[in-house]
């Protein structure tokens, strides 16, 4: 979806949103359906020349994609080391406060 700047003609307007005093907008239902977004979804705002493009953020970061295409050399680890690392990660992830 493209959001046009104020000086460009809006020829493909799907819907309109009003900006609140806090700088927030509501994404209209038609746009949410087209983008396939719901509560908790992340949208990206990209500037392309005089336009701002809004799109649903991908599930993978550019770093994830880079690592998938160009895997770093990994060191082989022993099974106990791997299990210990998993335990530490889970403890950290589920730690309270």
C-alpha positions as CSV (number, residue, x, y, z in Angstrom):
1,X,0.0,0.0,0.0
2,X,1.3,3.4,-0.8
3,X,0.6,6.5,1.2
4,X,1.1,9.6,-0.9
5,X,2.6,12.8,0.4
6,X,0.4,15.9,0.6
7,X,1.8,17.3,-2.6
8,X,1.1,14.2,-4.7
9,X,-2.2,13.2,-6.1
10,X,-3.9,10.3,-4.2
11,X,-5.2,8.1,-7.0
12,X,-5.3,4.7,-5.3
13,X,-6.9,5.7,-2.0
14,X,-8.3,2.7,-0.2
15,X,-9.3,4.4,3.0
16,X,-8.4,7.3,5.3
17,X,-7.1,7.6,8.8
18,X,-6.9,10.5,11.2
19,X,-3.8,11.2,13.2
20,X,-4.4,11.6,17.0
21,X,-2.7,14.2,19.2
22,X,-0.3,11.4,20.3
23,X,0.7,10.7,16.6
24,X,-1.3,7.4,16.4
25,X,-3.5,6.2,13.6
26,X,-6.0,3.4,13.2
27,X,-5.5,1.1,10.3
28,X,-8.8,0.8,8.5
29,X,-10.4,-2.7,8.3
30,X,-10.0,-2.8,4.5
31,X,-6.3,-2.2,4.8
32,X,-5.9,-4.7,7.6
33,X,-7.5,-7.3,5.4
34,X,-5.3,-6.5,2.4
35,X,-2.1,-6.6,4.5
36,X,-3.2,-9.6,6.5
37,X,-2.5,-7.9,9.8
38,X,-4.1,-8.0,13.2
39,X,-3.4,-7.1,16.8
40,X,0.3,-7.2,17.5
41,X,1.3,-7.1,13.9
42,X,4.3,-4.9,12.9
43,X,4.1,-2.5,10.0
44,X,7.1,-1.1,8.2
45,X,7.1,2.5,6.9
46,X,9.5,3.0,4.0
47,X,10.4,6.2,2.2
48,X,10.7,5.8,-1.6
49,X,11.4,9.2,-3.2
50,X,8.4,11.4,-2.4
51,X,6.2,8.5,-1.3
52,X,5.9,6.6,2.0
53,X,5.1,2.9,1.6
54,X,3.5,0.9,4.4
55,X,3.9,-2.9,4.4
56,X,3.6,-5.8,6.8
57,X,6.9,-6.5,8.4
58,X,8.4,-9.8,7.5
59,X,8.9,-12.5,10.1
60,X,12.6,-12.6,9.5
61,X,15.1,-9.8,9.9
62,X,17.7,-9.0,7.2
63,X,20.3,-10.5,9.5
64,X,18.4,-13.8,9.6
65,X,18.2,-13.8,5.8
66,X,21.9,-13.0,5.5
67,X,22.8,-15.8,7.8
68,X,20.6,-18.2,5.8
69,X,22.3,-17.2,2.6
70,X,25.9,-16.9,4.0
71,X,26.1,-19.2,6.9
72,X,29.0,-18.5,9.3
73,X,31.4,-21.3,10.0
74,X,30.1,-23.0,13.1
75,X,32.2,-24.8,15.7
76,X,31.2,-28.3,16.5
77,X,30.1,-28.6,20.1
78,X,29.6,-31.5,22.4
79,X,26.1,-32.6,23.3
80,X,26.5,-31.5,27.0
81,X,27.6,-28.0,25.9
82,X,24.5,-27.7,23.6
83,X,22.1,-28.9,26.4
84,X,23.7,-26.5,28.9
85,X,23.3,-23.6,26.4
86,X,19.7,-24.5,25.8
87,X,19.0,-24.6,29.6
88,X,20.7,-21.1,30.0
89,X,18.6,-19.7,27.2
90,X,15.3,-21.0,28.5
91,X,16.1,-19.8,32.1
92,X,16.9,-16.3,30.7
93,X,13.9,-16.2,28.4
94,X,11.5,-17.3,31.2
95,X,13.1,-15.4,34.1
96,X,10.7,-13.4,36.2
97,X,11.3,-9.7,36.8
